[in-house]
Amino acid sequence: MPEPTVPDPTDTPAVALGPTALVLGAISVIGTWVPALAFVTFPWAIIAGALAVTLGTAGIHYACHGTGRLWTAIAGTTLGIIGFVGTMTLIWALSA
């Protein structure tokens, strides 16, 4: 008998939101808080932090509905917030 062609509920793109947010949040935090990389990766840290927060909150939404893992979405959102706020604080401090 052939395999069923109905997709599994966990085979959606929403499953990748949490891990993607986690990676982008880590890039944002490393780009912001490592002094040797701060000025080289400044634009990337801002973009990665904002995307990590956006994708992480979407991942939290889908994880609460049973698709994806909650801990990766929460960790990615948290790292994205830390990286984005850290970058904005550095920009504010340097412009004063």
C-alpha positions as CSV (number, residue, x, y, z in Angstrom):
1,M,0.0,0.0,0.0
2,P,1.4,3.4,-0.9
3,E,2.3,6.0,1.8
4,P,-0.4,8.6,2.6
5,T,0.0,11.9,0.7
6,V,-1.6,14.0,3.5
7,P,1.0,16.2,5.1
8,D,1.8,15.8,8.7
9,P,0.7,18.8,10.8
10,T,4.3,19.3,11.9
11,D,5.5,19.7,8.3
12,T,4.8,23.4,8.0
13,P,7.2,26.3,7.7
14,A,6.0,27.5,11.1
15,V,8.3,24.8,12.7
16,A,11.3,26.7,11.5
17,L,10.4,30.1,13.1
18,G,11.8,29.3,16.5
19,P,15.2,28.0,15.4
20,T,15.6,30.8,12.9
21,A,14.8,33.3,15.6
22,L,17.3,31.6,17.8
23,V,20.1,31.8,15.2
24,L,19.3,35.5,14.3
25,G,19.2,36.4,18.0
26,A,22.5,34.8,18.7
27,I,24.0,36.7,15.7
28,S,22.5,40.0,17.0
29,V,23.9,39.4,20.6
30,I,27.3,38.4,19.4
31,G,27.5,41.3,17.0
32,T,26.5,43.8,19.7
33,W,28.3,42.7,22.8
34,V,31.6,41.4,21.4
35,P,33.8,44.6,21.2
36,A,36.0,43.4,18.4
37,L,33.0,42.8,16.2
38,A,30.7,45.6,17.3
39,F,31.5,48.2,14.6
40,V,31.9,45.7,11.8
41,T,28.6,43.9,12.4
42,F,26.5,46.9,13.6
43,P,24.1,46.9,10.7
44,W,23.7,43.1,10.8
45,A,23.1,43.2,14.5
46,I,20.2,45.6,14.1
47,I,18.6,43.7,11.3
48,A,19.1,40.3,12.9
49,G,17.7,41.5,16.2
50,A,14.6,42.9,14.7
51,L,14.0,39.8,12.6
52,A,14.6,37.6,15.6
53,V,12.0,39.4,17.6
54,T,9.5,39.3,14.7
55,L,10.1,35.6,13.9
56,G,10.3,34.6,17.5
57,T,6.9,36.1,18.4
58,A,5.4,34.4,15.4
59,G,7.0,31.2,16.5
60,I,5.6,31.6,20.0
61,H,2.1,32.1,18.5
62,Y,2.4,28.9,16.5
63,A,4.0,26.9,19.3
64,C,1.1,27.7,21.5
65,H,-1.2,26.3,18.9
66,G,0.9,23.0,18.8
67,T,3.2,23.6,15.8
68,G,6.9,24.0,16.6
69,R,8.8,24.3,19.9
70,L,8.2,27.0,22.4
71,W,11.6,27.1,24.0
72,T,13.5,28.0,20.8
73,A,11.0,30.7,20.0
74,I,11.2,32.2,23.5
75,A,15.1,32.0,23.5
76,G,15.3,33.6,20.0
77,T,12.9,36.4,21.0
78,T,14.8,37.1,24.2
79,L,18.2,37.1,22.4
80,G,16.8,39.3,19.7
81,I,15.5,41.8,22.2
82,I,18.8,41.9,24.0
83,G,20.8,42.3,20.8
84,F,18.4,45.0,19.4
85,V,18.2,47.0,22.6
86,G,22.0,46.7,23.0
87,T,22.6,48.0,19.5
88,M,20.2,50.9,20.0
89,T,21.8,51.8,23.3
90,L,25.3,51.9,21.7
91,I,24.0,54.1,18.8
92,W,22.3,56.4,21.4
93,A,25.5,56.5,23.5
94,L,27.7,57.3,20.5
95,S,25.4,60.0,19.2
96,A,25.2,62.0,22.4
